[in-house]
């Protein structure tokens, strides 16, 4: 059988045939989209356990589905709360548009908003955009940003554009540069961070990432380039917690691993200001008092080729007001 994007969670074993529109998507993204209301942690669990099968064989979360694939979906019972979420779709919301044409759009994602629903979040950017644009034939996330990261997020409006853009990301043909504020005075000579990363789950199912040795079979090659944009003295009240002040970094990632920038910078001894997973928690508390109430990580610039014409594009979004305000020198002594 084929499927529609509103496919409910199956209460018996179900077999889905992947159609042309969905070909090329990662399995996890495909299932998150069609299994409405199912927690993301549960979807990853049934993939890892082998209960989800592709053409009778095991399949990984990051494997890409192909048109004609037959997926076996095990029985999934939703709680009453999850059923309620299905019945009550995400509220319609548009986001600031940086670039848009018939093939894709780039929006300015605010911090604090997930890119999609799941893992304790009822809905995200993509669900809200679909509600705001019911006439759109296709709206699909090209890539992801952490919930607390702001900045450039690409959304495909055509299947061909989705595949072309995802191919660019996978082949590392894009240039993704972030602005990050870190504790301390980053050494200018430390320009390349090339440490494998390993993703794991805490007991409650939350994702975490750590640096592992180069010989670790679970390590994923991860490459981060760092350039110091400027040094910032510590504002009043933070001199003891961060005596060397802060560094504003331009961080370019050559691989797109989960939490890559956050873990690489923290492991180097320079955690991102406001990072609630890998940061300096006492410093974060003081930063909150000084007006910085979010993680200072912003997807600033993206270089890519247009998915249809191939013309080089450079998209850029300056720091959002709450980060710019904190950076103003008049707030300092």
Steps between C-alpha positions, in 0.01 A plus 500: 500500500606861457446768760389857564684745723219478755550126556409429864711283726423134415335282766589190298795413277489726196689491170573828320637537149722804457381727219703723267434812707662345808797337329833622634378589849673361807297220656463683833370817331264294285349322801481815714299662222252220443459360852315799638507529879756226559784623725828531315675292766258213432562520125876475555443210739304289250762572232790400728323184617448382141120513521496733200607297195574609145437238234514243785846614614626724779536871431674787680354834604731689262447268203315668213180345370457420131182509294346153510649406838255304714523596867360286779369715785427317829182559703514831688243607755475870575418637842188714535724805517670407174163437336396847611810648332400331175151646524638848574749597230776756542399866491573669169810719508719669243865576571718782361601411145860559395466354150217333308424380151305212346759240605580577863498760772737610776348624823638662814425247773474653847662336801271290717303352208559140392530433128244217526279334758607200708696419815264688729428779249151502349598688186781695342578736216406263220158408644419867557609594149284226348199632691578856390532393136236234440521562125867397486546170318814415695684650796790292635794578725829485312708481819466563874596753762499439874198642677705769678694599187371790291568582137478371145278197442424365151160360401450331162186567297568236235615140525779559249626799700491300824717227350743744336547702819534194722758361257699823539492470878594132490787558255621795713459742213333766716675751724326528839636767733365575847566776749572365848591680820727294725644539845863612505756631255507253210858446376529635145731212404229240578326501164410135432308259723507151353371258763257212441164528672279226642127546556329319788178516702455575868270280710208734428558472124658844457784524248856580601825509306860456610846509346659155458840375387585479131510121522154472658276302260197706610670833432377712207755723327422861595680809375452851638690814393526793741589867440501764774278795403563706813577485870242637745580606857284346772208727595450613858424204726668242279867588555554217753303237306679582173812706581629473142174636364340345192587428137263544209585228250419434137460123494480313169400134505613266228291213642149527641508286813249538780617767752833514315589862572381485859702188584814594308520845665418372849754217471765755399429678831290784358130420554234702318337765717156384608540137386282300740638161395876541467560844650622656823181488706605749768609745231168445320313598816694826521459562127125472546517776760697716258232461234623203294219249544576265208790316343720734296515294180368643174497349148640814339606427143429225248669459164338259254413446136143558390336155473355573154728751326825411676574872553711562814304661784610652827235552766573690819301598808646737755475433873145516641416801721536316832858397419592834343369680807716292733805573285468878515799659661293753692378210716858450619731684734 
